[in-house]
Amino acid sequence: MSGITHLDDEGQARMVDVSGKPETAREAAAEAVVALAPATREALFGGGLPKGDARAVARIAAIMGAKRTADLVPLCHPIEISAVEVDVEEVDAGARVEVRVRTTGRTGVEMEAMTGAALGAIALYDMVKGLDRGTEIGPVRLLHKAGGRSGEWRR
């Protein structure tokens, strides 16, 4: 089971011990795509939603999600986050939430970036559901990570 770090030799779940790892600069970026009907996309990016500025709500939700990842994802380390940047942009499918997270620490921030992107997308869904119950979220995926022993990875 040595290839799966969250399992011990008996296959039991465990939190990985990172105490022996050096602190390094680490960053990760993730995205979540929110598929919207064309009229809903126009309302979102044209400022015509009845609930208000959905993009601002999504940015705050993404930041909060990144900061609370250790409370939401089992076995995830609490991390002191240095920065969270969020963009909500219009795409052909609807909207794209991109979250970039940085820290200096002993473990990476991939889960924080993906949690932030997912929560931002869920907040967008909540803001538009009255107009478009057919809204879909996905994919949610890691785009980039850098730092630590495994170095840099890019989708």
Protein Blocks (a to p, Z undefined) as FASTA:
>chain_A
ZZpmkbcfkopacdddfklpccddddddddddddddfklmmmmmnopafnbpfklmmmmm
mmmmmmmmmmmmghiacdddfbdcddddddfklpacddddddddfbdcklmmmmmmmmmm
mmmmmmmmmmommbccdddddfbdcedjklpadZZ
